[in-house]
Amino acid sequence: MTRRPPGQVRDAIIEALRAAKKPLDMSEIHKKVTARLGEVPSSSVRSYMQVGNGRYFERVSRGRYRLKS
């Protein structure tokens, strides 16, 4: 796997959450990010979800997130 440019995974996560009609769990988010960018380690998605929580999106229940309004 190649290293992604800064912000690419974040932008893919935000796009996935923006398009969703309901909160998504981590596996759904990872699947959508991979569909957009190609193979992305799930650890990269999980890591960014921890870093960006509260800034771009919010946790609504255990392992489920939505875009912050």
Secondary structure, 3 states (H helix, E strand, C coil): CCCCCCCHHHHHHHHHHHHCCCCEEHHHHHHHHHHHHCCCCHHHHHHHHHHHECCCEEEEECCEEEECC
